[in-house]
Amino acid sequence: MTGAAHVEVTDLRIVAHLPGGEERVIVDGVSFAVPRGEILALIGESGSGKTTIALSLMGYARPGVRIAGGAIRVGETRIDQLGNRALTGLRGRSIAYIAQSAASAFNPSRTIMGQVIEPLLVHRLARRAEAEAKAITLFEALALPDPERIGARYPHQVSGGQLQRLMAAMALISDPELVILDEPTTALDVTTQVEVLKAFKTALTLSGASAVYVSHDLAVVAQMADRIAVLSQGSLCEEGSAAELLAAPRDDYTRTLLAAARPAERAPAVLADEAPLLAVARLTAGYGAIRNGVPAIPVLSDVSFTLARGATLGVIGESGSGKSTLARVIAGFLPRAAGLVSLAGNELPTGIAGRSRDQLRRVQLVFQNADTALNPAHDVFTVLARPLAFYHGIKGPAARARVDELLDLIRLPRNFADRPVQALSGGQKQRVNLARALAAEPELLLCDEVTSALDTVVGAAILELIDDLRRKLGIATVFISHDVTTVRAFCDQVLVLYGGTAVEQADRSSFARGPHHPYTRLLIDSVPTMVPGWLEQISTQPRAAIPGPQSARNLCRFIARCPIAISGSCDEIAPPLRGSADQNWLCHHHPAELACEATGARA
Amino acid sequence: MRWAFGFVRAMPLSGQIGLFFVVFWLLVAIVGPWLAPHSVGAFVDFDVLSGLSRKFPLGTDYLGRDVLSRLLWGARYTVFLGLGAALLASLTGTTLALLAAIKGGWTDEVLSRAMDTLISIPSKIFVLVLVAAFGSSLTLLLLIPAITYVPGNFRIVRALAVNIVALDFVQVARARGEGAVHIALREVLPNMIHPLLADLGLRFVFIVLLLSGLSFLGLGVQPPNADLGSLVRENVSGLTDGAPAILMPALAIATLTVGANLLIDALKPAGRR
């Protein structure tokens, strides 16, 4: 590295103050450099210090944290030697920050334009009219719809992906020399993520700013960054150009990250040929009052599938596709409006109140967010012992022994039983969350996005655990996810939901082989790959709102976004169900045409 | 014992001060009458509203009675009536609020509207009517503040509980098939115990003030007995002279209420597991 790098961090040390007056080193001797106009990615698990380092580039340390040593240079300025007043002049002007959640970064009671041009007005860099003109150019560069008028809206009136891009506009409006992006797409769907990443990359290239991109997702980083720095527990594992590092990682930890990003194929479950455990037939459900078997706000319509004992069904789709609703209906949280849900041949009553204790025990739902699914006032033993006492009447020393067994099962040390829930990490909480469901000895486990709140490495470990347990205990699993890669590697059957209908259903081998419904194709193509240049090749289309299940004469719901919609049939008649028992689609195209389309798109 | 000592040591200074005052006033309320040098209604001095002296450490009141003795007798009314009514109000309010939040639907609607009705009656007028109808008695003095402060407690607890009930862990308990009692006591209550205690402290202060106000109007504890509020009221003529007869009971009310709140605020971090 030559001395002309734009941003240079040397031997950075950051410490946190513990309540006892001691200090803990959270960033230890980290050095890296960003050449002018390039993007450096900081990658690592949560707790690796990546956000702390990114914030220190603005001279900011969170309360209780202190920059204890080292040098931070941006251009000619030594950030670590500046006082608060000088830093305030710098932030939002020459160094800008894009946070993970745009929804919480925007003030809901002010218009978007007012907030986007604020950095210019605060630093007195431009007059209002000039600033607004500049904002509109940026909106165009970020591929936002209706750039002239979108500024007049309020934050709740635009989608999550649009808001994230508007935050980028806010950051870029003062022509900063350094932009810090802190996991800006982690909270988004794959399809939205692609659009946002593309917009970010274009805008950053246009502005010529250097950037630091914080992420835990190697594939995203592979598309965005010129250089990658891998962090683990506050120290630097390895740093290098993106292409080299991904092709030939030198550090063991980098290899672990790479392995976690490519889930290994699991062997399919060995299934006894018997009646299915779970059968869902023509299920319709939603929110609001139910009239004639149709809810006021329909979410799911006409979904059918069966699941054998010990098998796994993967349910994929974007947010709003009804996947969580499906789990909630099966678990009985939400009454179904029409259709049947039966377990081992017996129909399940619609609501929790109607089900017997044994019926409740046999279906267990594992919530997405373990932070809210575990009572923060309890300890691990209390959490796990309750279902034991409630369903099986196990109390006293027997409960102690069973909790120990459960902790062994989820691979946590036995002394964790006495820990308060709040003292656990995200991954540990998710394990306990899983163990609580297993304590009931269920026959069906509903996993609702159980890994989406976790890091890649921790998430891969949880998946491994679920897969292992269902083999060992023979539990059937409904696995809900927006991650096609995981579902493909992990599940025996796949169900693709769009706008509340099952647009594609396939068993594992057919799904791997293809062809796919155009929507599934879009989902698969939207997953970032490690191949450099992938982001530039992929084409994105402006997306239309997903219509609800009751709209427009049962037409194909994907029509507004479908690249191969046939005028005269797709916009006239409801799509027929095509395919065989192993795989079927709701589409006007013949499977052969879909296969052609897929190969055509790839070539 | 050792545990209690450690507990006190772990508290911040403000909490220790609060604990000191609370324990002090509890002791006074319990053993005060035995320590009092004179009986509560005894006229012992011809000088009225006198200053501090060796014979009367806190001076004498507007009728020449010993202020120290009257304070020692009077503390029990304020402490026990205030604490009793505050606990009664909080227990009733919290129970109803948890019921409303967990059951939802019609239960919630009926309870909430009933509380709204109750809250719309001006508390002072409500008290005046009740006292006028039934005459002043200790039972009434316990019940009136309790009833007056139930709706406030209900509102706060219901607002807290509704937020907690929406969280996933309560959904999990519901999906398990748990009853309302388990959900209320084991899942919801532990997560709002601190705001609840803070509310209890505040109610206690309000009730002491309400009782004092009632005494001021002559509707509270009846002479010759007097609670701390009455002591302030009957010696109000000494205010211009700065007589200890009015300052001392006022100081007593202040230390009791401020002490109780300092203690409760200090329980927050210490009570966190």
Interface residues (C-beta under 8 A of the other chain):
Chain A: A331 G332 F333 I352 R355 R357 L360 Q364 L365 F367 N369 T372 A373 L374 N375 P376 A377 H378 D379 R386 P387 F390 Y391 P420 R436 A440
Chain B: L167 D168 F169 Q171 V172 R174 A175 R176 G177 E178 R186 E187 P190 N191 R273
